[in-house]
């Protein structure tokens, strides 16, 4: 793909992923136009200080909400690639405000699909999460629905030019709601809180997440769910790296929280191939042409990709390095 000839729109563009995506796109790929779509006027103003939309700049700021179908239609006019990062993602907030989570994460996905097809967008890449696999909370359930909408959105655009795919990965270092800033704040008082000492999580940096999404956009044909091979970490190791001198209060697992995370379930193994440093989950729909991925190696039957049975783990030194980078 020649990004210099493309107009790119990112929803949720003022979030942690959106800001890093903007940085990487302008630094490495220089798209013809990069549209930051978000609903927060203040965050757009703050982001404009770092990425100005002055004459000659490729950056544009577009205020809108993915719940607003008409606004999305206007924003996607002339757009070639959409990266969909907008979501309500805080598990407790989604549990307490379930209808709001559904309106944004599910109905917003529907609006993205409709607007993209009708505006002739070439590619749409939606960001998903490990919490969409065997979900036990509403956030995960809405992201599972969104995944299904985007994968099967290809059936609406057959014969057209719009392809839809997803990326699915784990917790992002330092993103909103991440445990690292919580631990850093708590250690000032000499005590940190941990829900369960057995807890493990997949871990990825913002830079790695953005680079993976960009590569996936370049490789997608429509219908795939791309999953990177990423390391796991244990919550006790993270606590030792962030606040080794602090006392620990164990507070119990919160509502909707898992002890371990899953990126690929056993039921998805039959449709999953291994391709280098990633897995690709292929749709079972009859319209999907899986010859695109015939070079992939099918995973064994019953294969699962879980944070507690991962072959890659972050050491204490790795975690300290990540924390230093975050700070």
Secondary structure, DSSP 8 states (H G I E B T S, - for coil): --GGG-EEEEETTTSHHHHHHHHHIIIII--SEEEEEES-HHHHHHHHHHS---TT--EEEEE--TT-HHHHHHHTTT-SEEEE------HHHHHHSHHHHHIIIIIHHHHHHHHHHHHT-SEEEEEEEGGGTT--SHHHHHHHHHHHHHHHGGGTSTTSS-EEEEEEE-EETT-TT-HHHHHHHHGGGTEEEES-TT-EEEEE-HHHHHHHHHHHHHH--SS-EEEE---EEEHHHHHHHH-TTSEEEE----TT--SS-EEE-GGGGGGEEEETTEEEE----TT--GGGGTTSEE--TT--EESTT-S-B--HHHHHHHHHHH-
